[in-house]
Each structure stands twice: as structure tokens, then as C-alpha cells.
């Protein structure tokens, strides 16, 4: 087995992402110098911090030295988001170790061979089922980050069917993100925002179901036609060369089948049982609030334990080899850790420079006096911009809703439509910005660099943006309510 088994990040992908994030860090620092610093007053409501409308005030020049633009990736480990960042890093390291063992032991290839054998002539049916699976988790339960653990599996499955890593990302990460945005019952964006707007919980469901189905059909059609093109002409893939190297490492083109090996069969059964436990944990986190805070680290631990047990049962010659692969898999993820720290530091710079609230204040001011249609598009764009700095949907809701709801009431936009624009802006932007750690983790688990991801995905992102704007205009037209 090749020593480069498992998940690795190419130097080209790493340095292109570092360059982009470095430029954004400098840009964030420049904004702290050109935008006047200001703050809103905040109050605690049921354990959540929310903004007091009309309380904004400028605070004069803030002493935020230039050298801290560069030290921000280290400072975030000691800031308000430190626990979240450390959990994300540990999650990433555990996933790297797990997939190294899965790859080296033959479990990953065994699973892929089994799926390909069953769905070889129904691959596009499987594609549709997987897209629906990932979208429903995002739409119904607000689960996005936790499903990233399945991205390498989706990518490897994509290789097995003759597709590329972009298709694998599309049926997993992109589907999760689109489902999160096309929320039917998502508690972290829809649920929180409707509560803040005093709307009946999960009201307006039928219209959101129509939106979900529309987005599903758009995504399936996009991936279907792209995958067919790649099947006919593999070199048309933007990541053709990168994928070739990975396919060789995964030994997906080897003629000798692993399906007859009993030890592997037993190891796979145990591994699949743990996958079921992982999905059950994710679902329980939706119903048990105290468990939801621990879902991400629990998923990572379950995944790691599953890989280790599977590796022990499979064909590892010695336990020492398994330990070495765990270490090498962890080490291979260190470049991705650097990217996560840089991505999170952009918000840190803006917050420490006290210009985040100023951006919200100026943006909300521009919305006054707009027509309902222009106002709802303005709100959509405002949430998109804020998502560049604030990844958490519920945190963004507590920041934005108290300020924009009075404005949208005056403009003539129903509160239900306001919530819809918020969900669109928060969800779809998760797949756009390199400041989103979940997106960077997903890309870090593949050979796809951020620039190639954007070039490939921007067409469907634009289509979805236009379609969702039409849905917002329609909502304005029939006064989407109850109010």
C-alpha cells in the first residue's frame, strides 16, 4: 500500500488557500482602519446575547496594532471562540487518522466495491438518494458540520463510479449546505429566527417544502449532467490530474477484488454498525439540547473508534503498524489546521477592531425607504456579507433580527419573508466563503483547492441565488405569513 494512503492535502491546494486567506486577513485589518469603530448595546435573553435596537454608538479610534493582524491565527485559540475552534481541530485530526486506517486496512475499498456491485447499473438513482439524504439532514435538523465526516466516503464512491472529487463534494457537502439553506424545520436558523420574530414555530412550512424540492431538483440536475460529462471525457474535470494520483493511492483500479476476504467482511460490518451509531448520535443531538453541544466531538470519537476496531479485525500485520498509520493520518491534517486558524482569524480581527457592529449599522441604514422587493434583496445580501465574518446561523440571528425586523415591518415585508431571506443568506453562503471552517474542512479532506471549488460551483450558486430571489419576490407578492 502506498505510504501516501488516506487523506492528504496537495501543496498547490494548501498554498493557494493560504494566499487567499492571507489577503483576506490583511483586508480585514485594513477595514479596522477605514471603518469607524462602533458598538451596539447587548443584553442576555435566556442565555443568549442579543442586540438592543437603536443603541448603536461610535466609540472613537480603537488601538488595534498592525502586528495583531498576523498573530490573529494564534489569538483565536484564546478568544471567545476558542472552545469551538479546538473542537473543530480535534475533529479534523481524528478524521485524518480514521481515514488513513480505513484506507490502509482495505475497509474503504471493500465498502466501495460492495456499493458499486449493487448500484453499478443504477448509479444515478444512488446519486439522487445520497443528495436527498444529505439535504434532508441539513433542512430538517440543521446538521451541516457533523456530516462533513462522510465527505471522503462520498468522494471515494464518486471515484468508484468513474466521476471526480467534485461530484463527491456535490452529493455530500454541497447537498448538506443547500439543505441547510432550504430549511423546512432547521432549528438553528429557522427556529431561532422565527422565535425572535414572534412567529408561530415552524409556520409557513408548505412554501418551504416547495423551495426544498426546487433546490433538490436543481442540484440533482447539475450533478447529473456534470457526472455524465466526466464519464464520457474524464480529462474535462478541473481536478483530473489531482484525482488520478488519489485513485492510484486508493487502488480503485486494481483488478483483484476484496469482497471474498472474510476478515474484511467482518471488519466492515462492525464499521457500518458504528456508522449507524454515529448517525443516531447526530439525530439525538437534535432532540436533546444538552447532547447537541457534544455532537461534533462525539461523532469524531465514534468514527475513530470504528476505524481502529475495524483495522484490528482486518488485515493489519501488527498493531504497531496501525498506531503508525493513526499518527501519519493525524499529521497529514496539520496543513488543514493552519487553514482553519487563518479562516477564523478574519472574524477575530473585525471583532477586536470593533467594526463588525459598524458594518451592520451602515447596512441596515441603507435599507430604509426601499421598496419591499429591493428591501428583501438588500436583506439577503446583508446576511451574505455578515456570513463572511460570522459563521454561526443562530448567533447571526440574535445579532441581526432585532435590528432588521422593525425596518422590514416599515418597508412592508412580512416577518415570514424576512426569516426566509435570512435562511437563504445564511445557508447558501456557507458554500461560498473561505472564512467558513466547515467548507475549508470539506475541501481539506479532498484534492480540491478553494479556487477550483469556486470556479466549478459558482454557476449553480448563481442559479440558486436567482431562483431564491424569485421565491422572495413571490413571497412578497402573496404576503407570505401569517404576518
C-alpha positions as CSV (number, residue, x, y, z in Angstrom):
1,X,0.0,0.0,0.0
2,X,1.3,3.4,-0.9
3,X,2.7,5.4,2.0
4,X,0.5,8.4,0.9
5,X,-2.7,6.5,1.7
6,X,-5.6,8.2,3.3
7,X,-6.4,11.9,3.2
8,X,-3.6,14.3,2.0
9,X,-3.7,18.0,1.1
10,X,-1.7,18.9,-2.0
11,X,0.9,21.6,-1.7
12,X,-0.7,23.6,-4.5
13,X,-4.1,23.5,-2.9
14,X,-2.6,24.4,0.5
15,X,-0.6,27.4,-0.7
16,X,-3.4,28.8,-2.9
17,X,-5.8,28.7,0.1
18,X,-3.1,30.2,2.4
19,X,-2.7,33.1,-0.1
20,X,-6.4,33.8,-0.3
21,X,-6.9,33.7,3.4
22,X,-3.8,35.8,4.0
23,X,-5.1,38.5,1.6
24,X,-8.5,38.4,3.4
25,X,-6.8,38.8,6.8
26,X,-5.0,41.9,5.6
27,X,-8.2,43.2,4.1
28,X,-10.0,42.7,7.4
29,X,-7.2,44.6,9.1
30,X,-7.5,47.5,6.6
31,X,-11.2,47.7,7.3
32,X,-10.5,48.2,11.0
33,X,-8.5,51.3,9.9
34,X,-11.0,52.8,7.5
35,X,-14.4,52.0,9.1
36,X,-15.2,54.0,12.3
37,X,-15.4,51.7,15.3
38,X,-18.8,51.4,17.0
39,X,-20.9,49.1,19.2
40,X,-24.5,48.1,19.9
41,X,-25.6,47.5,23.5
42,X,-26.2,43.9,24.2
43,X,-28.5,42.1,26.7
44,X,-28.7,38.4,27.7
45,X,-32.0,36.8,26.9
46,X,-32.5,33.2,28.0
47,X,-28.7,32.6,28.0
48,X,-28.3,34.2,24.5
49,X,-26.7,37.6,23.8
50,X,-28.8,39.8,21.6
51,X,-28.5,43.4,20.3
52,X,-30.6,46.3,21.6
53,X,-32.1,48.1,18.5
54,X,-31.3,51.8,18.2
55,X,-28.4,51.5,20.7
56,X,-25.5,51.9,18.3
57,X,-22.9,54.5,19.1
58,X,-19.4,55.3,17.7
59,X,-16.6,54.8,20.2
60,X,-13.7,56.7,18.6
61,X,-10.4,55.2,17.5
62,X,-9.5,51.7,18.7
63,X,-5.9,50.8,19.4
64,X,-5.6,47.7,17.3
65,X,-1.9,47.4,16.2
66,X,-0.9,46.1,12.8
67,X,1.2,43.2,14.2
68,X,-2.0,41.6,15.6
69,X,-3.3,41.1,12.1
70,X,-0.5,38.5,11.8
71,X,-0.9,37.0,15.3
72,X,-4.7,36.6,15.0
73,X,-4.5,32.9,14.0
74,X,-2.8,32.2,17.4
75,X,-5.0,34.6,19.3
76,X,-8.2,32.8,18.2
77,X,-7.1,29.8,20.3
78,X,-7.5,32.0,23.4
79,X,-10.5,34.1,22.4
80,X,-14.3,33.7,22.8
81,X,-14.4,31.1,20.0
82,X,-11.5,29.0,21.4
83,X,-13.6,26.0,22.5
84,X,-15.3,25.8,19.1
85,X,-12.0,26.1,17.3
86,X,-10.3,23.5,19.4
87,X,-13.2,21.1,18.9
88,X,-13.0,21.6,15.1
89,X,-9.3,21.0,15.0
90,X,-9.6,17.8,17.1
91,X,-12.4,16.7,14.8
92,X,-10.2,17.2,11.8
93,X,-7.3,15.4,13.2
94,X,-9.4,12.4,14.3
95,X,-10.9,12.2,10.8
96,X,-7.5,12.2,9.2
97,X,-6.3,9.4,11.4
98,X,-9.5,7.4,10.8
99,X,-9.4,7.5,7.1
100,X,-5.7,6.6,7.0
101,X,-6.6,3.4,8.8
102,X,-9.7,2.7,6.7
103,X,-7.7,3.1,3.6
104,X,-4.6,1.1,4.6
105,X,-6.7,-1.8,6.1
106,X,-8.8,-2.2,2.9
107,X,-12.1,-1.4,4.6
108,X,-12.7,1.7,2.5
109,X,-12.1,-0.2,-0.8
110,X,-14.3,-3.1,0.4
111,X,-17.2,-0.8,1.1
112,X,-16.8,1.0,-2.3
113,X,-16.6,-2.4,-4.2
114,X,-19.8,-3.5,-2.4
115,X,-21.7,-0.4,-3.3
116,X,-20.5,-0.4,-6.9
117,X,-21.5,-4.0,-7.3
118,X,-25.1,-3.3,-6.1
119,X,-25.6,0.0,-7.9
120,X,-23.4,-0.3,-11.0
121,X,-26.4,0.0,-13.3
122,X,-28.4,2.4,-11.0
123,X,-25.7,4.8,-10.1
124,X,-27.8,7.9,-10.8
125,X,-30.5,6.5,-8.6
126,X,-27.9,6.2,-5.8
127,X,-26.8,9.8,-6.6
128,X,-30.3,11.1,-6.1
129,X,-30.8,9.1,-2.9
130,X,-27.5,10.4,-1.4
131,X,-28.3,14.0,-2.4
132,X,-31.7,13.7,-0.7
133,X,-30.1,12.1,2.4
134,X,-27.6,15.0,2.9
135,X,-30.1,17.7,2.1
136,X,-32.8,16.4,4.5
137,X,-30.3,16.3,7.4
138,X,-29.5,19.9,6.8
139,X,-33.1,21.0,6.1
140,X,-34.8,19.1,8.9
141,X,-32.2,19.0,11.7
142,X,-29.8,21.9,10.9
143,X,-27.0,19.4,10.6
144,X,-24.1,20.5,8.4
145,X,-20.7,20.3,10.2
146,X,-21.3,16.8,11.6
147,X,-21.9,15.3,8.1
148,X,-18.5,16.5,6.8
149,X,-17.1,13.3,8.2
150,X,-18.8,11.5,5.3
151,X,-17.3,13.7,2.6
152,X,-14.3,11.4,1.9
153,X,-16.6,8.4,1.7
154,X,-18.7,10.3,-0.9
155,X,-15.6,11.3,-2.8
156,X,-14.3,7.7,-2.9
157,X,-17.6,6.4,-4.0
158,X,-17.6,9.0,-6.8
159,X,-14.2,7.7,-7.9
160,X,-15.6,4.2,-8.0
161,X,-18.3,5.2,-10.4
162,X,-15.9,7.0,-12.7
163,X,-16.7,10.5,-11.5
164,X,-14.4,13.0,-9.8
165,X,-14.0,14.5,-6.4
166,X,-16.2,17.5,-7.3
167,X,-19.2,15.2,-7.7
168,X,-18.4,13.6,-4.3
169,X,-18.3,17.1,-2.8
170,X,-21.5,17.9,-4.6
171,X,-23.5,15.0,-3.3
172,X,-22.3,15.5,0.3
173,X,-21.0,18.9,1.4
174,X,-23.0,20.9,-1.2
175,X,-26.1,18.9,-0.6
176,X,-25.8,19.5,3.1
177,X,-25.3,23.2,2.7
178,X,-28.2,23.6,0.2
179,X,-30.5,21.6,2.6
180,X,-29.4,23.8,5.5
181,X,-30.4,26.9,3.5
182,X,-33.7,25.4,2.1
183,X,-34.8,24.9,5.7
184,X,-38.0,23.1,6.5
185,X,-37.5,22.7,10.2
186,X,-33.9,23.8,10.7
187,X,-33.8,24.8,14.4
188,X,-30.6,26.7,14.3
189,X,-31.7,29.3,11.7
190,X,-35.4,29.0,11.1
191,X,-36.3,28.0,14.6
192,X,-34.3,30.8,16.3
193,X,-35.3,33.5,13.8
194,X,-39.0,32.7,14.0
195,X,-38.8,32.8,17.8
196,X,-37.2,36.2,17.7
197,X,-39.8,37.4,15.2
198,X,-42.7,36.1,17.4
199,X,-43.9,33.9,14.6
200,X,-45.6,30.5,15.3
201,X,-42.9,27.8,15.5
202,X,-42.2,26.3,12.0
203,X,-45.2,28.2,10.4
204,X,-45.2,28.6,6.6
205,X,-44.0,25.0,6.1
206,X,-45.7,24.3,2.8
207,X,-43.9,27.1,0.9
208,X,-40.6,26.0,2.3
209,X,-41.2,22.4,1.2
210,X,-41.8,23.7,-2.4
211,X,-38.5,25.6,-2.1
212,X,-36.7,22.5,-0.9
213,X,-38.0,20.3,-3.7
214,X,-36.9,23.0,-6.3
215,X,-33.4,23.3,-4.9
216,X,-33.1,19.5,-4.8
217,X,-34.0,19.2,-8.5
218,X,-31.6,22.0,-9.4
219,X,-28.7,20.3,-7.6
220,X,-29.5,16.8,-8.9
221,X,-29.7,18.1,-12.5
222,X,-26.5,20.0,-12.1
223,X,-24.6,17.0,-10.8
224,X,-26.3,14.5,-13.1
225,X,-25.2,16.4,-16.3
226,X,-21.7,17.1,-14.9
227,X,-21.2,13.5,-14.0
228,X,-22.3,12.3,-17.4
229,X,-19.8,14.6,-19.0
230,X,-17.0,13.3,-16.8
231,X,-17.9,9.7,-17.5
232,X,-17.6,10.4,-21.3
233,X,-14.4,12.6,-21.0
234,X,-12.6,12.3,-17.7
235,X,-10.0,14.9,-18.7
236,X,-12.7,17.5,-18.7
237,X,-12.7,17.5,-14.9
238,X,-10.9,20.6,-13.4
239,X,-9.3,18.2,-10.9
240,X,-8.4,15.5,-13.4
241,X,-4.7,15.3,-12.6
242,X,-5.1,15.5,-8.8
243,X,-7.8,12.8,-8.9
244,X,-5.6,10.4,-10.9
245,X,-3.0,10.4,-8.1
246,X,-5.6,9.7,-5.4
247,X,-7.3,7.0,-7.4
248,X,-4.0,5.2,-7.6
249,X,-3.5,5.5,-3.9
250,X,-6.9,4.1,-3.1
251,X,-6.1,1.3,-5.5
252,X,-9.6,1.7,-7.1
253,X,-8.3,0.4,-10.4
254,X,-6.9,-2.9,-9.0
255,X,-8.4,-6.0,-10.6
256,X,-8.2,-8.2,-7.6
257,X,-11.5,-8.0,-5.6
258,X,-11.5,-7.7,-1.8
259,X,-15.1,-8.9,-1.5
260,X,-14.2,-12.5,-0.7
261,X,-12.0,-11.8,2.3
262,X,-13.8,-12.8,5.5
263,X,-11.8,-10.7,7.9
264,X,-12.5,-7.6,5.9
265,X,-16.2,-8.5,5.7
266,X,-16.4,-8.8,9.5
267,X,-14.5,-5.5,9.9
268,X,-16.8,-3.7,7.5
269,X,-19.9,-5.0,9.4
270,X,-18.6,-3.6,12.7
271,X,-17.6,-0.3,11.0
272,X,-21.1,0.1,9.4
273,X,-22.7,-0.6,12.8
274,X,-20.6,2.3,14.2
275,X,-21.7,4.5,11.3
276,X,-25.3,3.8,12.4
277,X,-24.4,4.7,15.9
278,X,-22.8,8.0,14.6
279,X,-26.0,8.9,12.7
280,X,-28.1,8.0,15.7
281,X,-26.0,10.4,17.8
282,X,-26.5,13.2,15.4
283,X,-30.2,12.7,15.4
284,X,-30.4,12.5,19.2
285,X,-28.5,15.8,19.3
286,X,-31.4,17.4,17.5
287,X,-33.9,16.2,20.2
288,X,-31.6,16.6,23.3
289,X,-30.2,20.1,23.5
290,X,-27.5,19.2,26.1
291,X,-26.2,16.5,23.7
292,X,-26.2,18.8,20.7
293,X,-23.2,20.7,22.2
294,X,-21.2,17.5,22.2
295,X,-22.3,16.1,18.9
296,X,-19.3,17.1,16.9
297,X,-16.6,15.6,19.2
298,X,-18.7,12.5,19.8
299,X,-19.0,11.9,16.1
300,X,-15.3,12.2,15.7
301,X,-14.6,9.8,18.6
302,X,-17.1,7.3,17.3
303,X,-15.6,7.5,13.8
304,X,-12.1,7.0,15.2
305,X,-13.1,4.0,17.4
306,X,-14.8,2.4,14.4
307,X,-11.7,2.8,12.3
308,X,-9.4,1.4,15.0
309,X,-11.6,-1.6,15.7
310,X,-12.1,-2.3,12.0
311,X,-8.4,-2.0,11.5
312,X,-7.6,-4.5,14.3
313,X,-10.1,-7.0,12.9
314,X,-8.9,-6.6,9.3
315,X,-5.6,-7.5,7.8
316,X,-3.1,-5.3,9.7
317,X,0.0,-7.4,10.2
318,X,0.9,-5.8,13.6
319,X,-0.8,-3.4,16.0
320,X,2.3,-1.1,15.8
321,X,1.5,-0.6,12.1
322,X,-2.0,0.6,13.0
323,X,-0.6,3.1,15.5
324,X,1.8,4.4,12.9
325,X,-1.0,5.0,10.5
326,X,-3.1,6.8,13.1
327,X,-0.2,9.1,13.7
328,X,0.5,9.6,10.0
329,X,-3.2,10.3,9.3
330,X,-3.2,12.9,12.1
331,X,0.0,14.5,10.8
332,X,-1.4,14.8,7.3
333,X,-4.2,17.1,8.5
334,X,-1.9,19.7,10.1
335,X,-2.0,21.9,6.9
336,X,-5.8,22.0,7.2
337,X,-5.5,23.1,10.8
338,X,-3.4,26.1,9.6
339,X,-6.2,27.0,7.2
340,X,-8.9,26.7,9.9
341,X,-7.0,29.1,12.2
342,X,-6.5,31.6,9.4
343,X,-10.1,31.4,8.4
344,X,-11.3,32.0,12.0
345,X,-8.9,34.9,12.5
346,X,-10.7,37.1,10.0
347,X,-13.7,37.4,12.3
348,X,-11.4,37.9,15.2
349,X,-9.7,40.8,13.6
350,X,-13.0,42.5,12.7
351,X,-14.4,42.0,16.2
352,X,-11.2,43.2,18.0
353,X,-11.1,46.2,15.8
354,X,-14.8,47.0,16.8
355,X,-16.0,47.4,13.2
356,X,-18.5,44.4,13.0
357,X,-21.3,46.4,14.5
358,X,-20.5,49.4,12.4
359,X,-20.9,47.3,9.2
360,X,-24.4,46.2,10.4
361,X,-25.3,49.7,11.4
362,X,-24.4,51.2,8.0
363,X,-26.0,48.3,6.0
364,X,-29.3,48.5,7.9
365,X,-29.4,52.2,7.3
366,X,-29.3,51.7,3.6
367,X,-32.5,49.5,3.8
368,X,-34.7,52.4,5.0
369,X,-37.0,53.7,2.3
370,X,-36.6,50.8,-0.1
371,X,-39.4,49.0,-1.9
372,X,-40.4,45.6,-0.5
373,X,-38.6,43.7,-3.3
374,X,-35.4,45.8,-3.1
375,X,-35.6,45.6,0.7
376,X,-35.8,41.8,0.7
377,X,-32.9,41.5,-1.7
378,X,-30.9,44.0,0.4
379,X,-31.5,41.9,3.5
380,X,-30.5,38.7,1.6
381,X,-27.2,40.4,0.6
382,X,-26.7,41.8,4.1
383,X,-26.8,38.3,5.6
384,X,-24.5,37.0,2.8
385,X,-21.9,39.7,3.8
386,X,-22.2,39.1,7.5
387,X,-21.8,35.4,7.0
388,X,-18.3,36.2,5.7
389,X,-17.4,37.1,9.3
390,X,-19.9,35.2,11.4
391,X,-20.4,31.5,10.6
392,X,-23.0,30.6,13.3
393,X,-26.5,30.9,12.0
394,X,-28.1,31.2,15.4
395,X,-25.5,33.8,16.6
396,X,-26.2,35.8,13.4
397,X,-30.0,35.6,14.1
398,X,-29.5,37.1,17.6
399,X,-27.3,39.9,16.1
400,X,-29.4,40.8,13.0
401,X,-33.1,40.0,13.7
402,X,-33.7,42.7,16.5
403,X,-32.3,45.4,14.1
404,X,-33.9,44.4,10.8
405,X,-37.3,43.3,11.9
406,X,-38.5,46.9,12.6
407,X,-37.1,48.0,9.3
408,X,-38.8,45.3,7.3
409,X,-42.1,46.0,9.1
410,X,-41.9,49.6,7.9
411,X,-40.9,48.7,4.4
412,X,-43.9,46.3,4.1
413,X,-42.1,42.9,4.1
414,X,-43.8,40.2,6.2
415,X,-41.8,38.8,9.0
416,X,-42.1,35.3,7.5
417,X,-40.5,36.6,4.3
418,X,-37.8,38.3,6.4
419,X,-37.0,34.9,8.0
420,X,-36.9,33.3,4.6
421,X,-34.4,35.8,3.3
422,X,-32.3,35.3,6.4
423,X,-32.2,31.5,6.0
424,X,-31.2,31.8,2.3
425,X,-28.4,34.3,3.1
426,X,-27.1,32.3,6.0
427,X,-27.2,28.9,4.4
428,X,-26.1,29.3,0.8
429,X,-23.1,31.5,1.8
430,X,-21.7,28.5,3.8
431,X,-20.5,27.1,0.4
432,X,-19.0,30.4,-0.8
433,X,-16.6,31.9,1.6
434,X,-13.2,30.6,2.7
435,X,-13.8,32.0,6.1
436,X,-16.3,29.2,6.7
437,X,-14.4,26.5,8.6
438,X,-16.8,23.7,7.5
439,X,-16.2,24.4,3.9
440,X,-12.4,24.5,4.4
441,X,-12.6,21.2,6.3
442,X,-14.6,19.6,3.4
443,X,-12.1,20.9,0.8
444,X,-9.2,19.9,3.0
445,X,-10.5,16.3,3.0
446,X,-10.2,16.2,-0.8
447,X,-7.8,17.3,-3.5
448,X,-10.0,20.3,-4.5
449,X,-8.5,23.7,-3.8
450,X,-10.7,26.7,-2.9
451,X,-10.2,28.5,-6.3
452,X,-11.2,25.4,-8.2
453,X,-14.2,24.8,-6.0
454,X,-15.4,28.4,-6.6
455,X,-14.9,28.1,-10.4
456,X,-16.8,24.9,-10.5
457,X,-19.6,25.7,-8.1
458,X,-20.2,29.4,-8.9
459,X,-22.7,28.6,-11.8
460,X,-25.0,26.7,-9.7
461,X,-24.6,29.1,-6.8
462,X,-25.7,32.0,-9.1
463,X,-28.7,29.9,-10.4
464,X,-29.8,29.1,-6.9
465,X,-29.4,32.8,-5.9
466,X,-31.6,33.9,-8.8
467,X,-34.2,31.2,-8.0
468,X,-34.3,32.1,-4.3
469,X,-34.7,35.8,-5.2
470,X,-37.8,34.8,-7.3
471,X,-39.1,32.9,-4.3
472,X,-38.7,36.0,-2.2
473,X,-40.5,38.2,-4.7
474,X,-43.3,35.7,-4.8
475,X,-43.5,35.7,-1.0
476,X,-43.8,39.5,-1.1
477,X,-46.5,39.2,-3.8
478,X,-48.8,37.0,-1.8
479,X,-47.8,38.3,1.7
480,X,-46.2,35.1,3.0
481,X,-47.4,34.9,6.5
482,X,-49.2,34.6,8.9
483,X,-47.6,38.0,9.2
